[in-house]
Amino acid sequence: MFASLLRAAAPSLPPVPMEKANLMNREPIAHNRPVYIAHNRPVYDELHPRVYGVAVGLVAWFALAAWILFDRQDDVELSLMFVSVLLFVAVLLPWLLSLVWQRYDDRHDRHARAVPFREWRTAEFAVWGSTINSTHATIDMLLPLASVAFGLTAIGIVFLICASLAP
């Protein structure tokens, strides 16, 4: 349809083959197999398991800080319970989906060996049609979680100091 409109607007252009219409491929990299590009650095499309572990640890830090630093009154417990359940589901649901995905994903073979974190960290990480440094991808994922967890801890400490100094 687009090609016919283009030819009607400019009849001197050659016909556009339909095979070239799909310019963007949603599968940029072979799934977590190292693909070497011009600078000979492997490219992965999955985060390292340690990154997920740190993310779960930061979510747990957030929940524990909320319970330890803000559970001083009876009316706060219900709100903290709702937040804890929400965070639990936010961690549990992606983990369960990844287990289902791994079980029924037969598009690629699993690694014969686990990729060491040091090797993964120095590689590239596939992001749609481009790549970024794996360290930068890790920072982009963990920075919001860390800022919320540590920020809530700082606010809770200030809250406790102010509460102890109040007459």
DSSP file with accessible surface (Angstrom, degrees, kcal/mol):
  #  RESIDUE AA STRUCTURE BP1 BP2  ACC     N-H-->O    O-->H-N    N-H-->O    O-->H-N    TCO  KAPPA ALPHA  PHI   PSI    X-CA   Y-CA   Z-CA
    1    1 A M     >        0   0  176      0, 0.0     4,-2.0     0, 0.0     5,-0.2   0.000 360.0 360.0 360.0 -47.0    0.0    0.0    0.0
    2    2 A F  H  >  +     0   0  156      1,-0.2     4,-2.4     2,-0.2     5,-0.2   0.896 360.0  53.0 -64.8 -39.0    2.8    2.4    0.9
    3    3 A A  H  > S+     0   0   11      1,-0.2     4,-2.5     2,-0.2    -1,-0.2   0.900 108.6  49.2 -64.5 -39.1    4.7    1.5   -2.2
    4    4 A S  H  > S+     0   0   64      2,-0.2     4,-2.0     1,-0.2    -1,-0.2   0.897 112.0  48.5 -68.7 -37.1    1.8    2.2   -4.4
    5    5 A L  H  X S+     0   0  104     -4,-2.0     4,-2.0     2,-0.2    -2,-0.2   0.901 111.7  50.5 -66.6 -37.6    1.2    5.6   -2.8
    6    6 A L  H  X S+     0   0   59     -4,-2.4     4,-2.4     1,-0.2    -2,-0.2   0.913 110.7  48.1 -66.7 -41.5    4.8    6.4   -3.2
    7    7 A R  H  < S+     0   0  106     -4,-2.5    -1,-0.2     1,-0.2    -2,-0.2   0.865 110.3  52.5 -67.7 -33.6    4.8    5.4   -6.9
    8    8 A A  H  < S+     0   0   81     -4,-2.0    -1,-0.2     1,-0.2    -2,-0.2   0.887 113.5  43.5 -68.7 -36.0    1.7    7.5   -7.4
    9    9 A A  H  < S+     0   0   86     -4,-2.0    -2,-0.2     1,-0.3    -1,-0.2   0.870 133.0  18.6 -76.8 -35.7    3.4   10.5   -5.8
   10   10 A A    ><  -     0   0   31     -4,-2.4     3,-1.6    -5,-0.2    -1,-0.3  -0.782  66.5-177.2-136.8  89.2    6.7   10.0   -7.6
   11   11 A P  T 3  S+     0   0  112      0, 0.0    -1,-0.1     0, 0.0    -4,-0.1   0.685  77.3  68.1 -66.8 -13.9    6.4    7.8  -10.7
   12   12 A S  T 3  S+     0   0  114      2,-0.1    -5,-0.1    -5,-0.0    -2,-0.0   0.616  78.1  99.4 -82.2  -8.9   10.1    7.9  -11.4
   13   13 A L  S <  S-     0   0   75     -3,-1.6     3,-0.1    -7,-0.2    -3,-0.0  -0.497  80.1-112.3 -77.3 145.4   11.1    5.9   -8.3
   14   14 A P        -     0   0   99      0, 0.0    -1,-0.1     0, 0.0    -2,-0.1  -0.354  44.7 -86.2 -70.6 157.2   11.8    2.1   -8.7
   15   15 A P        -     0   0   94      0, 0.0   -11,-0.0     0, 0.0   -12,-0.0  -0.334  40.1-125.4 -65.2 145.8    9.3   -0.3   -7.1
   16   16 A V        -     0   0   62     -3,-0.1     2,-0.1     2,-0.0   -13,-0.1  -0.822  21.5-129.8 -94.5 119.9    9.9   -1.2   -3.5
   17   17 A P    >   -     0   0   59      0, 0.0     3,-0.8     0, 0.0     4,-0.2  -0.437  11.2-132.1 -68.6 145.1   10.2   -4.9   -2.8
   18   18 A M  G >  S+     0   0  131      1,-0.2     3,-1.1     2,-0.2     4,-0.4   0.739 100.4  69.1 -71.5 -21.5    8.0   -6.1    0.0
   19   19 A E  G >  S+     0   0  161      1,-0.2     3,-0.5     2,-0.1    -1,-0.2   0.823  98.1  51.0 -66.9 -28.6   10.9   -8.1    1.6
   20   20 A K  G <  S+     0   0  146     -3,-0.8    -1,-0.2     1,-0.2    -2,-0.2   0.450  85.9  87.1 -88.7   1.8   12.7   -4.9    2.6
   21   21 A A  G <  S+     0   0   66     -3,-1.1     2,-1.4     1,-0.2    -1,-0.2   0.838  75.7  70.2 -70.0 -30.7    9.6   -3.4    4.2
   22   22 A N    <   +     0   0  125     -3,-0.5    -1,-0.2    -4,-0.4     3,-0.0  -0.671  58.3 157.2 -89.0  89.3   10.4   -5.0    7.5
   23   23 A L        +     0   0  156     -2,-1.4     2,-0.6     1,-0.1    -1,-0.2   0.756  54.7  63.8 -86.6 -26.2   13.5   -3.0    8.5
   24   24 A M        -     0   0  117     -3,-0.2     2,-0.5     2,-0.0    -1,-0.1  -0.887  66.3-161.9-108.1 121.5   13.5   -3.5   12.3
   25   25 A N        -     0   0  105     -2,-0.6    -2,-0.0     1,-0.1    -3,-0.0  -0.841  12.9-151.8-100.2 132.9   14.0   -7.0   13.6
   26   26 A R  S    S+     0   0  174     -2,-0.5   102,-0.1     1,-0.2    -1,-0.1   0.501  88.6  66.7 -81.8  -3.0   12.9   -7.7   17.2
   27   27 A E        +     0   0   91      1,-0.1    -1,-0.2   102,-0.0   102,-0.0  -0.682  58.1 158.9-115.0  77.5   15.5  -10.5   17.5
   28   28 A P        +     0   0   59      0, 0.0     2,-0.4     0, 0.0    -1,-0.1   0.833  62.3  30.8 -74.1 -27.9   18.8   -8.6   17.3
   29   29 A I  S    S-     0   0   23     97,-0.1     2,-0.3    16,-0.0     3,-0.1  -0.959  88.2-102.0-134.4 143.9   21.1  -11.1   19.0
   30   30 A A    >   -     0   0   42     -2,-0.4     3,-1.9     1,-0.2    15,-0.2  -0.508  68.7 -81.8 -62.5 129.5   21.1  -14.9   19.2
   31   31 A H  T 3  S-     0   0   30      1,-0.3    -1,-0.2    -2,-0.3    13,-0.1  -0.081  91.4 -38.4 -53.7 103.7   19.7  -15.5   22.7
   32   32 A N  T 3  S+     0   0   20      1,-0.2    -1,-0.3    -2,-0.1    12,-0.1   0.653 102.4 127.5  53.9  23.1   22.5  -15.0   25.2
   33   33 A R  S <  S-     0   0  103     -3,-1.9    -1,-0.2    10,-0.1     2,-0.2  -0.891  72.5-103.1 -96.7 137.8   25.1  -16.6   23.0
   34   34 A P        -     0   0   45      0, 0.0     2,-0.5     0, 0.0    10,-0.1  -0.439  38.0-169.7 -64.9 126.8   28.1  -14.5   22.6
   35   35 A V        -     0   0   52      8,-0.6     2,-0.5    -2,-0.2     8,-0.4  -0.986  15.7-139.6-116.1 121.8   28.0  -12.8   19.2
   36   36 A Y        -     0   0  141     -2,-0.5     2,-0.1     6,-0.2     0, 0.0  -0.697  22.4-175.7 -90.2 127.5   31.3  -11.0   18.3
   37   37 A I    >   -     0   0   61      4,-0.8     3,-2.6    -2,-0.5     4,-0.1  -0.368  50.4 -61.0-107.6-166.3   31.0   -7.7   16.6
   38   38 A A  T 3  S+     0   0  104      1,-0.3    -2,-0.1    -2,-0.1     0, 0.0   0.776 133.2  46.9 -54.0 -35.3   33.7   -5.4   15.2
   39   39 A H  T 3  S-     0   0   90      2,-0.1    -1,-0.3     1,-0.0    -3,-0.0   0.286 110.6-117.5 -95.0  14.4   35.5   -4.8   18.5
   40   40 A N    <   +     0   0  126     -3,-2.6    -2,-0.1     1,-0.2    -4,-0.1   0.839  68.4 135.1  57.5  39.6   35.6   -8.5   19.4
   41   41 A R        -     0   0   81     -4,-0.1    -4,-0.8    -6,-0.1    -1,-0.2  -0.965  57.5-115.9-114.1 133.2   33.5   -8.2   22.6
   42   42 A P        -     0   0   19      0, 0.0    82,-3.2     0, 0.0     2,-0.5  -0.315  23.1-143.2 -66.9 152.6   30.7  -10.7   23.2
   43   43 A V  E     -a  124   0A   0     -8,-0.4    -8,-0.6    80,-0.2     2,-0.3  -0.975  16.2-171.3-119.5 125.7   27.1   -9.4   23.2
   44   44 A Y  E     -a  125   0A   2     80,-2.6    82,-2.9    -2,-0.5   -13,-0.1  -0.871  18.5-162.4-114.1 151.8   24.5  -10.9   25.6
   45   45 A D  S    S+     0   0   41     -2,-0.3     2,-0.4    80,-0.2    80,-0.1   0.266  72.3  69.0-115.8  11.0   20.8  -10.3   25.7
   46   46 A E  S    S-     0   0   64    -15,-0.0     2,-0.1     0, 0.0    80,-0.0  -0.982  82.0-117.2-127.1 142.8   20.2  -11.6   29.2
   47   47 A L        -     0   0   25     -2,-0.4    -2,-0.1     1,-0.1    87,-0.0  -0.407  39.0 -99.8 -71.8 153.3   21.2  -10.1   32.5
   48   48 A H    >>  -     0   0   21      1,-0.1     4,-1.3    -2,-0.1     3,-1.2  -0.424  29.3-118.1 -70.4 146.0   23.6  -12.1   34.7
   49   49 A P  H 3> S+     0   0   95      0, 0.0     4,-2.1     0, 0.0     5,-0.1   0.822 113.0  62.7 -57.6 -29.1   21.9  -13.9   37.6
   50   50 A R  H 3> S+     0   0  161      1,-0.2     4,-2.3     2,-0.2     5,-0.2   0.859  98.2  56.1 -64.6 -32.5   23.9  -11.9   40.1
   51   51 A V  H <> S+     0   0    2     -3,-1.2     4,-2.2     2,-0.2    -1,-0.2   0.922 107.8  47.6 -65.5 -42.4   22.2   -8.7   38.9
   52   52 A Y  H  X S+     0   0  121     -4,-1.3     4,-2.4     1,-0.2    -2,-0.2   0.893 110.1  53.6 -64.8 -37.6   18.8  -10.3   39.6
   53   53 A G  H  X S+     0   0   46     -4,-2.1     4,-2.3     2,-0.2    -2,-0.2   0.914 109.0  47.8 -62.9 -41.8   20.0  -11.3   43.0
   54   54 A V  H  X S+     0   0   74     -4,-2.3     4,-2.4     2,-0.2    -1,-0.2   0.907 110.4  53.1 -65.3 -38.6   21.1   -7.8   43.8
   55   55 A A  H  X S+     0   0   10     -4,-2.2     4,-2.1     2,-0.2    -2,-0.2   0.933 110.2  46.6 -63.4 -43.4   17.8   -6.4   42.6
   56   56 A V  H  X S+     0   0   70     -4,-2.4     4,-2.6     1,-0.2    -1,-0.2   0.909 110.9  53.6 -64.9 -38.6   15.9   -8.8   44.9
   57   57 A G  H  X S+     0   0   40     -4,-2.3     4,-2.5     1,-0.2    -2,-0.2   0.897 108.1  49.6 -62.8 -39.3   18.2   -7.8   47.8
   58   58 A L  H  X S+     0   0   18     -4,-2.4     4,-2.3     2,-0.2    -1,-0.2   0.890 110.5  49.7 -68.5 -36.8   17.4   -4.1   47.2
   59   59 A V  H  X S+     0   0   27     -4,-2.1     4,-2.3     2,-0.2    -2,-0.2   0.918 112.1  48.4 -66.6 -40.6   13.7   -4.8   47.2
   60   60 A A  H  X S+     0   0   47     -4,-2.6     4,-2.9     2,-0.2     5,-0.2   0.902 109.3  53.2 -65.1 -38.9   14.1   -6.8   50.4
   61   61 A W  H  X S+     0   0  119     -4,-2.5     4,-2.8     1,-0.2     5,-0.2   0.923 108.5  50.8 -58.9 -45.0   16.1   -3.9   51.9
   62   62 A F  H  X S+     0   0   44     -4,-2.3     4,-2.2     2,-0.2    -2,-0.2   0.933 112.6  45.2 -58.8 -48.1   13.3   -1.5   51.0
   63   63 A A  H  X S+     0   0   21     -4,-2.3     4,-2.3     1,-0.2    -2,-0.2   0.927 114.9  47.1 -65.0 -44.0   10.7   -3.7   52.7
   64   64 A L  H  X S+     0   0  107     -4,-2.9     4,-3.1     1,-0.2     5,-0.3   0.901 111.2  51.3 -65.2 -40.3   12.8   -4.3   55.8
   65   65 A A  H  X S+     0   0    9     -4,-2.8     4,-2.5    -5,-0.2     5,-0.4   0.904 110.1  50.2 -63.1 -39.4   13.6   -0.7   56.2
   66   66 A A  H  X S+     0   0    7     -4,-2.2     4,-1.6    -5,-0.2     5,-0.2   0.936 115.3  42.3 -63.8 -44.9    9.9    0.2   55.9
   67   67 A W  H  X S+     0   0   69     -4,-2.3     4,-0.9     2,-0.2    -2,-0.2   0.916 120.2  41.4 -69.7 -41.8    9.0   -2.3   58.6
   68   68 A I  H  < S+     0   0  106     -4,-3.1    -2,-0.2    -5,-0.2    -3,-0.2   0.924 124.0  34.0 -74.0 -41.9   11.9   -1.5   61.0
   69   69 A L  H  < S+     0   0   19     -4,-2.5    -3,-0.2    -5,-0.3    -2,-0.2   0.710 126.8  32.7 -91.5 -20.2   11.9    2.2   60.7
   70   70 A F  H  < S+     0   0   49     -4,-1.6     2,-1.8    -5,-0.4     3,-0.4   0.458  84.9  98.2-118.7  -1.4    8.2    3.1   60.2
   71   71 A D     <  +     0   0   45     -4,-0.9    -1,-0.1    -5,-0.2     3,-0.1  -0.529  46.1 116.2 -88.6  74.1    6.3    0.5   62.2
   72   72 A R        +     0   0  146     -2,-1.8     2,-0.3     1,-0.1    -1,-0.2   0.502  65.9  49.3-115.5 -10.8    5.8    2.7   65.3
   73   73 A Q  S >> S-     0   0  108     -3,-0.4     3,-0.9     1,-0.1     4,-0.6  -0.919  78.2-122.0-130.6 159.2    2.0    3.0   65.4
   74   74 A D  G >4 S+     0   0  140     -2,-0.3     3,-0.6     1,-0.2     4,-0.4   0.823 108.2  57.9 -70.8 -28.9   -0.9    0.5   65.1
   75   75 A D  G 34 S+     0   0  116      1,-0.2     4,-0.5     2,-0.1    -1,-0.2   0.589  97.5  62.1 -81.6  -5.2   -2.5    2.2   62.1
   76   76 A V  G <> S+     0   0   33     -3,-0.9     4,-2.5     1,-0.2     5,-0.2   0.747  83.9  77.1 -88.6 -23.4    0.7    1.9   59.9
   77   77 A E  H <X S+     0   0   92     -3,-0.6     4,-2.3    -4,-0.6    -1,-0.2   0.872  91.9  51.7 -59.6 -39.8    0.8   -1.9   59.9
   78   78 A L  H  > S+     0   0  115     -4,-0.4     4,-2.2     2,-0.2    -1,-0.2   0.933 111.4  46.8 -64.7 -44.1   -2.0   -2.3   57.4
   79   79 A S  H  > S+     0   0   74     -4,-0.5     4,-2.3     1,-0.2    -2,-0.2   0.915 112.8  49.6 -63.6 -42.7   -0.3    0.0   54.9
   80   80 A L  H  X S+     0   0   16     -4,-2.5     4,-2.5     1,-0.2    -1,-0.2   0.870 108.5  53.8 -64.6 -34.7    3.0   -1.7   55.4
   81   81 A M  H  X S+     0   0   98     -4,-2.3     4,-2.5    -5,-0.2    -2,-0.2   0.925 108.9  48.3 -65.4 -42.8    1.4   -5.1   54.8
   82   82 A F  H  X S+     0   0  136     -4,-2.2     4,-2.4     2,-0.2    -2,-0.2   0.917 112.7  48.1 -63.7 -42.0   -0.1   -3.9   51.5
   83   83 A V  H  X S+     0   0   58     -4,-2.3     4,-2.6     2,-0.2     5,-0.2   0.916 111.5  50.7 -65.0 -40.6    3.3   -2.6   50.4
   84   84 A S  H  X S+     0   0   29     -4,-2.5     4,-2.5     2,-0.2    -2,-0.2   0.917 111.0  47.7 -64.4 -42.1    5.0   -5.8   51.4
   85   85 A V  H  X S+     0   0   78     -4,-2.5     4,-2.6     2,-0.2     5,-0.2   0.917 111.6  51.2 -65.0 -40.8    2.5   -7.9   49.5
   86   86 A L  H  X S+     0   0  118     -4,-2.4     4,-2.4     1,-0.2    -2,-0.2   0.935 112.5  45.3 -61.8 -44.7    2.9   -5.6   46.4
   87   87 A L  H  X S+     0   0   36     -4,-2.6     4,-1.5     2,-0.2     5,-0.2   0.888 111.1  53.8 -66.7 -37.8    6.7   -5.9   46.6
   88   88 A F  H  X S+     0   0  132     -4,-2.5     4,-3.0    -5,-0.2     3,-0.3   0.938 111.8  44.3 -61.8 -44.4    6.5   -9.7   47.1
   89   89 A V  H  X S+     0   0   70     -4,-2.6     4,-2.5     1,-0.2    -2,-0.2   0.891 108.8  58.1 -67.3 -37.0    4.3  -10.0   44.0
   90   90 A A  H  < S+     0   0   58     -4,-2.4    -1,-0.2    -5,-0.2    -2,-0.2   0.798 116.3  34.9 -64.8 -27.0    6.6   -7.7   42.0
   91   91 A V  H  X S+     0   0   45     -4,-1.5     4,-1.4    -3,-0.3    -2,-0.2   0.857 119.5  48.7 -90.8 -40.9    9.5  -10.1   42.7
   92   92 A L  H  X S+     0   0   57     -4,-3.0     4,-2.7    -5,-0.2     5,-0.2   0.903 105.2  56.2 -70.0 -42.0    7.6  -13.4   42.6
   93   93 A L  H  X S+     0   0   98     -4,-2.5     4,-2.6     1,-0.2     5,-0.2   0.941 109.0  43.8 -62.9 -49.8    5.8  -12.8   39.3
   94   94 A P  H  > S+     0   0   75      0, 0.0     4,-2.3     0, 0.0    -1,-0.2   0.894 113.8  53.1 -62.7 -33.7    8.8  -12.1   37.1
   95   95 A W  H  X S+     0   0  142     -4,-1.4     4,-1.9     2,-0.2    -2,-0.2   0.944 111.0  45.3 -65.6 -44.7   10.7  -15.0   38.7
   96   96 A L  H  X S+     0   0   77     -4,-2.7     4,-2.2     1,-0.2    -1,-0.2   0.906 112.4  51.7 -64.8 -39.9    7.8  -17.4   38.0
   97   97 A L  H  X S+     0   0  106     -4,-2.6     4,-2.6    -5,-0.2    -1,-0.2   0.886 108.1  51.9 -64.1 -36.7    7.5  -16.1   34.4
   98   98 A S  H  X S+     0   0   46     -4,-2.3     4,-2.6    -5,-0.2    -1,-0.2   0.881 108.0  51.9 -68.1 -34.8   11.2  -16.7   33.8
   99   99 A L  H  X S+     0   0   72     -4,-1.9     4,-2.0     2,-0.2    -2,-0.2   0.926 112.0  45.6 -64.9 -42.8   10.9  -20.3   35.1
  100  100 A V  H  X S+     0   0   83     -4,-2.2     4,-2.0     2,-0.2    -2,-0.2   0.922 113.0  51.2 -64.6 -42.0    8.0  -20.9   32.6
  101  101 A W  H  X S+     0   0  137     -4,-2.6     4,-0.9     1,-0.2    -2,-0.2   0.932 110.8  47.6 -61.7 -45.0   10.0  -19.2   29.9
  102  102 A Q  H  < S+     0   0   89     -4,-2.6     3,-0.3     1,-0.2    -1,-0.2   0.879 110.7  52.5 -65.7 -34.9   13.1  -21.3   30.5
  103  103 A R  H  < S+     0   0  193     -4,-2.0    -1,-0.2     1,-0.2    -2,-0.2   0.898 120.3  30.4 -69.1 -39.5   11.1  -24.5   30.6
  104  104 A Y  H  < S+     0   0  161     -4,-2.0     2,-0.9    -5,-0.1    -1,-0.2   0.319  91.1 107.2-105.7   9.1    9.3  -24.0   27.3
  105  105 A D     <  +     0   0   29     -4,-0.9     3,-0.2    -3,-0.3    -4,-0.0  -0.776  28.1 157.3 -91.7 108.7   12.0  -22.0   25.4
  106  106 A D        +     0   0  147     -2,-0.9    -1,-0.1     1,-0.1     3,-0.1   0.091  43.8 101.6-117.0  24.1   13.5  -24.2   22.8
  107  107 A R  S    S+     0   0  106      1,-0.1     2,-0.3     2,-0.0    -1,-0.1   0.753  91.0  16.5 -76.5 -25.4   14.8  -21.5   20.4
  108  108 A H  S    S-     0   0   21     -3,-0.2     2,-0.2   -78,-0.1    -1,-0.1  -0.982  79.8-108.1-146.3 157.2   18.3  -21.8   21.7
  109  109 A D        -     0   0  135     -2,-0.3     3,-0.1     1,-0.1     2,-0.1  -0.581  38.7-111.7 -82.8 149.7   20.5  -24.1   23.6
  110  110 A R        -     0   0  161     -2,-0.2    -1,-0.1     1,-0.1     2,-0.0  -0.354  45.3 -83.4 -75.3 160.5   21.6  -23.3   27.1
  111  111 A H        -     0   0   72      1,-0.1    -1,-0.1    -2,-0.1     3,-0.1  -0.370  25.8-137.8 -63.2 142.9   25.2  -22.4   27.8
  112  112 A A  S    S+     0   0  113      1,-0.1     2,-0.3    -3,-0.1    -1,-0.1   0.825  93.5  22.1 -68.7 -29.8   27.5  -25.4   28.3
  113  113 A R  S    S-     0   0  137      3,-0.0     2,-0.2    -3,-0.0    -1,-0.1  -0.951  94.5-100.1-133.7 153.7   29.0  -23.4   31.1
  114  114 A A        -     0   0   90     -2,-0.3    -2,-0.0     1,-0.1     0, 0.0  -0.515  41.2-114.7 -71.1 141.0   27.8  -20.5   33.2
  115  115 A V        -     0   0   17     -2,-0.2    -1,-0.1     1,-0.1    -4,-0.0  -0.643  31.8-122.8 -78.0 122.2   29.1  -17.2   32.1
  116  116 A P     >  -     0   0   61      0, 0.0     4,-2.5     0, 0.0     5,-0.2  -0.358  15.8-123.2 -63.3 148.3   31.3  -15.7   34.8
  117  117 A F  H  > S+     0   0   55      1,-0.2     4,-2.9     2,-0.2     5,-0.2   0.881 111.1  56.2 -61.9 -38.1   30.3  -12.3   36.1
  118  118 A R  H  > S+     0   0  186      1,-0.2     4,-1.3     2,-0.2    -1,-0.2   0.914 110.6  44.6 -62.0 -40.0   33.6  -10.8   35.2
  119  119 A E  H  > S+     0   0   55      2,-0.2     4,-0.5     1,-0.2    -1,-0.2   0.907 114.9  48.0 -69.3 -42.4   33.3  -11.9   31.6
  120  120 A W  H >< S+     0   0    4     -4,-2.5     3,-1.0     1,-0.2    -2,-0.2   0.896 108.1  56.4 -64.2 -39.3   29.7  -10.8   31.4
  121  121 A R  H 3< S+     0   0  103     -4,-2.9    14,-0.7     1,-0.3    -1,-0.2   0.843 107.6  47.0 -64.2 -33.5   30.6   -7.4   32.9
  122  122 A T  H 3< S+     0   0   76     -4,-1.3    -1,-0.3    -5,-0.2    -2,-0.2   0.535 102.8  82.1 -86.8  -4.1   33.2   -6.6   30.2
  123  123 A A  S << S-     0   0    0     -3,-1.0    11,-2.1    -4,-0.5    12,-0.3  -0.138  85.0 -97.1 -88.6-174.0   30.9   -7.7   27.4
  124  124 A E  E     -aB  43 133A  18    -82,-3.2   -80,-2.6     9,-0.2     2,-0.4  -0.718  26.7-139.0-102.3 156.8   28.1   -5.7   25.6
  125  125 A F  E     -aB  44 132A  29      7,-3.7     7,-2.3    -2,-0.3     2,-0.4  -0.974  18.4-125.3-120.6 129.1   24.4   -6.0   26.4
  126  126 A A  E     + B   0 131A  11    -82,-2.9     2,-0.4    -2,-0.4     5,-0.3  -0.586  26.5 179.6 -78.8 128.1   21.8   -6.0   23.6
  127  127 A V  E >   - B   0 130A  60      3,-2.9     3,-2.6    -2,-0.4     2,-0.1  -0.934  60.5 -65.8-129.7 104.3   19.1   -3.4   23.8
  128  128 A W  T 3  S-     0   0  139     -2,-0.4    -1,-0.1     1,-0.3   -99,-0.0  -0.272 120.1 -10.3  46.9-113.8   16.6   -3.7   20.9
  129  129 A G  T 3  S+     0   0   71     -3,-0.1    -1,-0.3    -2,-0.1     2,-0.2   0.325 132.6  51.6 -95.4  11.8   18.6   -2.8   17.8
  130  130 A S  E <  S-B  127   0A  76     -3,-2.6    -3,-2.9    -5,-0.0     2,-0.3  -0.713  70.7-127.5-134.7-179.8   21.7   -1.6   19.6
  131  131 A T  E     -B  126   0A  42     -5,-0.3     2,-0.3    -2,-0.2    -5,-0.2  -0.974  16.2-173.9-133.7 150.4   24.2   -2.5   22.3
  132  132 A I  E     -B  125   0A  55     -7,-2.3    -7,-3.7    -2,-0.3     2,-0.1  -0.905  43.9 -78.8-131.7 166.6   25.4   -0.9   25.5
  133  133 A N  E  >  -B  124   0A  41     -2,-0.3     4,-2.1    -9,-0.2    -9,-0.2  -0.390  37.9-129.4 -63.6 138.6   28.1   -1.8   27.9
  134  134 A S  H  > S+     0   0    0    -11,-2.1     4,-2.2     1,-0.2     5,-0.2   0.859 108.7  56.1 -62.0 -33.9   26.9   -4.5   30.3
  135  135 A T  H  > S+     0   0   49    -14,-0.7     4,-2.4   -12,-0.3    -1,-0.2   0.921 107.4  48.9 -64.1 -40.4   28.1   -2.5   33.3
  136  136 A H  H  > S+     0   0  105      2,-0.2     4,-2.7     1,-0.2    -2,-0.2   0.888 109.5  52.1 -66.9 -37.7   25.9    0.5   32.1
  137  137 A A  H  X S+     0   0   10     -4,-2.1     4,-1.7     2,-0.2    -1,-0.2   0.909 110.0  49.6 -63.6 -39.7   22.9   -1.8   31.7
  138  138 A T  H  X S+     0   0   19     -4,-2.2     4,-2.7     2,-0.2     5,-0.3   0.927 111.8  47.6 -64.9 -43.8   23.4   -3.1   35.3
  139  139 A I  H  X S+     0   0   85     -4,-2.4     4,-2.5     1,-0.2    -2,-0.2   0.923 109.7  53.7 -63.4 -42.7   23.6    0.5   36.6
  140  140 A D  H  < S+     0   0  110     -4,-2.7    -1,-0.2     1,-0.2    -2,-0.2   0.848 114.9  41.4 -61.6 -32.8   20.5    1.5   34.6
  141  141 A M  H  X S+     0   0   59     -4,-1.7     4,-0.6    -5,-0.2    -2,-0.2   0.903 122.0  36.9 -80.9 -40.9   18.6   -1.4   36.2
  142  142 A L  H  X S+     0   0   25     -4,-2.7     4,-2.8    -5,-0.2     5,-0.2   0.722  97.6  77.0 -89.3 -21.4   19.8   -1.2   39.8
  143  143 A L  H  X S+     0   0  110     -4,-2.5     4,-2.7    -5,-0.3     5,-0.2   0.921  96.0  46.7 -61.0 -44.9   20.1    2.6   40.3
  144  144 A P  H  > S+     0   0   70      0, 0.0     4,-2.1     0, 0.0    -1,-0.2   0.933 115.2  47.2 -63.1 -40.5   16.4    3.2   40.7
  145  145 A L  H  X S+     0   0   58     -4,-0.6     4,-2.5     1,-0.2    -2,-0.2   0.921 114.0  47.2 -64.8 -42.6   16.0    0.3   43.2
  146  146 A A  H  X S+     0   0   19     -4,-2.8     4,-2.9     1,-0.2     5,-0.4   0.912 110.7  51.5 -66.9 -40.2   19.1    1.4   45.1
  147  147 A S  H  X S+     0   0   69     -4,-2.7     4,-2.1    -5,-0.2     5,-0.2   0.905 112.7  45.7 -66.1 -38.1   18.0    5.0   45.3
  148  148 A V  H  X S+     0   0   77     -4,-2.1     4,-2.4    -5,-0.2     5,-0.2   0.938 116.0  45.4 -68.7 -45.1   14.6    4.0   46.6
  149  149 A A  H  X S+     0   0    0     -4,-2.5     4,-1.8    -5,-0.2    -2,-0.2   0.952 120.0  38.4 -65.3 -48.1   15.9    1.5   49.2
  150  150 A F  H  X S+     0   0   99     -4,-2.9     4,-2.4    -5,-0.2    -1,-0.2   0.861 115.4  54.3 -73.0 -33.6   18.7    3.8   50.5
  151  151 A G  H  X S+     0   0   30     -4,-2.1     4,-2.6    -5,-0.4     5,-0.2   0.918 108.8  48.0 -64.5 -42.3   16.5    6.9   50.3
  152  152 A L  H  X S+     0   0   34     -4,-2.4     4,-2.6     2,-0.2    -2,-0.2   0.898 110.7  52.3 -65.6 -36.9   13.8    5.3   52.4
  153  153 A T  H  X S+     0   0   27     -4,-1.8     4,-2.4    -5,-0.2    -2,-0.2   0.932 110.7  47.2 -63.5 -43.7   16.4    4.2   54.9
  154  154 A A  H  X S+     0   0   54     -4,-2.4     4,-2.5     2,-0.2    -2,-0.2   0.922 112.7  48.6 -64.8 -42.8   17.8    7.7   55.2
  155  155 A I  H  X S+     0   0  107     -4,-2.6     4,-2.6     1,-0.2    -1,-0.2   0.910 111.4  51.0 -63.4 -39.7   14.2    9.1   55.6
  156  156 A G  H  X S+     0   0    0     -4,-2.6     4,-2.4     2,-0.2    -2,-0.2   0.895 109.3  49.8 -65.2 -38.9   13.5    6.5   58.3
  157  157 A I  H  X S+     0   0   85     -4,-2.4     4,-2.4     2,-0.2    -2,-0.2   0.932 112.2  47.3 -66.0 -43.6   16.7    7.4   60.2
  158  158 A V  H  X S+     0   0   86     -4,-2.5     4,-2.8     1,-0.2     5,-0.2   0.916 110.9  53.3 -62.2 -39.6   15.8   11.1   60.1
  159  159 A F  H  X S+     0   0   88     -4,-2.6     4,-2.3     1,-0.2    -2,-0.2   0.921 110.2  46.7 -61.0 -43.7   12.3   10.2   61.2
  160  160 A L  H  X S+     0   0   51     -4,-2.4     4,-2.1     2,-0.2    -1,-0.2   0.896 112.0  50.2 -67.5 -38.8   13.6    8.2   64.2
  161  161 A I  H  X S+     0   0   89     -4,-2.4     4,-1.6     2,-0.2    -2,-0.2   0.939 113.1  45.9 -65.0 -44.9   16.0   11.0   65.2
  162  162 A C  H  X S+     0   0   77     -4,-2.8     4,-1.0     1,-0.2    -2,-0.2   0.888 112.4  51.4 -65.5 -37.5   13.3   13.6   65.0
  163  163 A A  H  < S+     0   0   58     -4,-2.3    -1,-0.2    -5,-0.2    -2,-0.2   0.866 110.3  48.7 -67.5 -35.5   10.9   11.4   67.0
  164  164 A S  H  < S+     0   0   90     -4,-2.1    -1,-0.2     1,-0.2    -2,-0.2   0.797 112.6  48.1 -75.2 -27.1   13.5   10.8   69.7
  165  165 A L  H  < S+     0   0  136     -4,-1.6    -1,-0.2    -5,-0.2    -2,-0.2   0.628  89.2 101.5 -86.1 -13.7   14.2   14.6   70.0
  166  166 A A     <        0   0   60     -4,-1.0    -3,-0.0    -5,-0.1    -4,-0.0  -0.441 360.0 360.0 -73.1 143.0   10.6   15.6   70.2
  167  167 A P              0   0  179      0, 0.0    -1,-0.1     0, 0.0    -2,-0.1  -0.186 360.0 360.0 -74.1 360.0    9.3   16.4   73.6
